[in-house]
Amino acid sequence: KSVVLDWERNLSFFQVGLTMILMSLATYAHGFFIAATPFAVHGMIYHYFTQITHVNEASHELVQGQEWAMHHLRCASGDFGRRSRFWQFATMGLNMQGPHHIFPSLHWFHYMAVYRILQEVLSEKLPKTLADQSFAQACKNWAMFLEKLNATEEPPNAKTD
């Protein structure tokens, strides 16, 4: 028996089929560049939302002797909008990468429920900020970490005699 539910399989087939039909119609009617625009937009969405969730100071803290699951949750410390269906659908689940790291085959629709379970099971070990931050806070943490990474030290004063 398959682990994938019937409605999930049907939804996936519908999404793929609809994408193929729309791409074919758009290519035929408007040309390749117009048809490729949705893929470019999706690529940018994917890039920025994965950067926000993975590239931040909390995600890069090394904790010696940490369990595998906790390490993977910490790697996605930029998760945001855990209680927001809007962010879940707008980002296609990219706002909650912690459950994805632990359960990679789980459909993103289930991430909100999985976060509740993870918080119950790992409440004392889970990072306090995990997914309880807003999109603005996650963006701010991302930008501050990038600024810190790009900060250059002044070169030593060269003496010329």
C-alpha positions as CSV (number, residue, x, y, z in Angstrom):
1,K,0.0,0.0,0.0
2,S,1.3,3.4,-0.9
3,V,2.1,6.0,1.7
4,V,0.9,8.8,-0.5
5,L,-2.8,9.6,-0.1
6,D,-5.1,9.5,-3.1
7,W,-5.9,13.2,-3.0
8,E,-2.2,14.1,-2.8
9,R,-1.4,11.9,-5.8
10,N,-4.4,13.4,-7.7
11,L,-3.4,16.9,-6.8
12,S,0.2,16.3,-8.0
13,F,-1.0,14.9,-11.3
14,F,-3.4,17.8,-11.8
15,Q,-0.7,20.3,-11.0
16,V,1.8,18.7,-13.5
17,G,-0.9,18.2,-16.1
18,L,-2.2,21.8,-15.8
19,T,1.4,23.2,-16.0
20,M,2.1,21.2,-19.1
21,I,-1.1,22.3,-20.8
22,L,-0.6,25.9,-19.9
23,M,3.0,25.9,-21.0
24,S,2.1,24.3,-24.4
25,L,-0.6,26.9,-25.0
26,A,1.5,29.8,-23.9
27,T,4.4,28.6,-26.1
28,Y,2.2,28.2,-29.1
29,A,0.3,31.5,-28.6
30,H,3.1,33.8,-27.3
31,G,6.5,32.3,-27.8
32,F,9.1,30.7,-25.7
33,F,10.1,33.7,-23.5
34,I,6.6,34.4,-22.4
35,A,6.1,30.8,-21.7
36,A,9.3,30.6,-19.7
37,T,8.5,33.6,-17.5
38,P,6.6,31.5,-14.9
39,F,9.6,29.2,-14.5
40,A,11.9,32.2,-14.0
41,V,9.5,33.7,-11.4
42,H,9.3,30.4,-9.6
43,G,13.1,30.1,-9.7
44,M,13.5,33.5,-8.0
45,I,10.9,32.7,-5.4
46,Y,12.6,29.4,-4.6
47,H,16.0,31.1,-4.4
48,Y,15.1,33.9,-2.1
49,F,12.9,31.9,0.2
50,T,15.5,29.2,0.7
51,Q,18.1,31.8,1.3
52,I,16.0,33.5,4.0
53,T,15.4,30.2,5.8
54,H,18.9,28.8,5.6
55,V,21.3,31.8,5.5
56,N,21.2,33.4,8.9
57,E,23.3,33.4,12.0
58,A,21.3,30.8,14.0
59,S,21.5,28.4,11.1
60,H,25.3,28.5,11.1
61,E,25.9,28.0,14.8
62,L,27.9,24.8,15.4
63,V,26.7,22.9,18.4
64,Q,29.0,19.9,19.3
65,G,27.3,16.6,20.0
66,Q,23.9,17.7,18.6
67,E,21.5,15.1,17.5
68,W,20.9,14.7,13.7
69,A,17.3,15.9,13.8
70,M,18.1,18.9,16.0
71,H,21.0,19.8,13.6
72,H,18.6,19.8,10.6
73,L,16.1,21.9,12.4
74,R,18.8,24.4,13.4
75,C,19.9,24.5,9.7
76,A,16.5,26.0,8.9
77,S,16.4,28.5,11.8
78,G,15.1,31.2,9.4
79,D,11.8,29.5,9.1
80,F,8.9,32.0,9.4
81,G,5.1,32.1,9.5
82,R,4.6,28.8,11.1
83,R,0.9,29.5,11.7
84,S,0.2,31.3,8.4
85,R,-1.6,29.5,5.6
86,F,-0.9,32.5,3.4
87,W,2.9,32.1,3.7
88,Q,2.6,28.4,3.4
89,F,0.8,28.7,0.0
90,A,2.7,31.8,-1.2
91,T,6.1,30.1,-0.7
92,M,4.9,26.5,-1.5
93,G,6.2,25.4,1.9
94,L,9.6,27.1,1.6
95,N,8.8,29.1,4.7
96,M,9.1,25.9,6.9
97,Q,12.2,24.0,5.8
98,G,12.7,22.4,9.2
99,P,10.2,19.6,8.7
100,H,11.5,19.2,5.1
101,H,15.0,18.5,6.4
102,I,13.7,15.8,8.7
103,F,11.0,14.4,6.4
104,P,12.1,15.1,2.8
105,S,9.3,13.1,1.2
106,L,6.5,14.8,3.2
107,H,4.3,17.1,1.2
108,W,4.6,20.8,2.3
109,F,0.9,21.0,3.1
110,H,1.6,18.9,6.2
111,Y,4.4,21.1,7.6
112,M,2.2,23.1,10.0
113,A,1.0,19.9,11.7
114,V,4.5,18.5,11.8
115,Y,5.8,21.7,13.5
116,R,3.2,21.3,16.2
117,I,4.3,17.7,16.8
118,L,8.0,18.7,16.8
119,Q,7.4,21.5,19.3
120,E,5.6,19.0,21.7
121,V,8.3,16.4,21.4
122,L,11.4,18.7,21.3
123,S,10.1,21.6,23.3
124,E,13.1,22.0,25.6
125,K,15.7,21.4,22.9
126,L,14.1,23.3,20.0
127,P,15.5,26.8,19.3
128,K,13.1,29.3,20.7
129,T,12.8,31.4,17.6
130,L,12.1,28.4,15.3
131,A,9.3,29.4,12.9
132,D,7.8,31.8,15.4
133,Q,9.2,34.8,13.6
134,S,7.5,36.9,10.9
135,F,8.6,37.3,7.3
136,A,10.0,40.7,8.1
137,Q,12.1,39.4,11.0
138,A,13.4,36.5,8.9
139,C,14.4,39.0,6.1
140,K,16.1,41.2,8.7
141,N,18.1,38.3,10.1
142,W,19.0,37.2,6.6
143,A,20.2,40.8,5.6
144,M,22.1,41.3,8.9
145,F,23.9,38.0,8.4
146,L,24.8,38.8,4.8
147,E,26.1,42.2,6.0
148,K,28.2,40.5,8.6
149,L,29.6,38.0,6.1
150,N,30.4,40.8,3.7
151,A,32.0,43.1,6.2
152,T,35.6,43.8,5.4
153,E,38.2,44.8,7.9
154,E,40.3,47.8,7.2
155,P,43.6,46.9,5.8
156,P,46.5,47.4,8.1
157,N,48.1,50.8,7.8
158,A,51.0,50.5,5.5
159,K,54.0,52.6,6.4
160,T,55.8,54.2,3.6
161,D,59.3,55.5,4.4
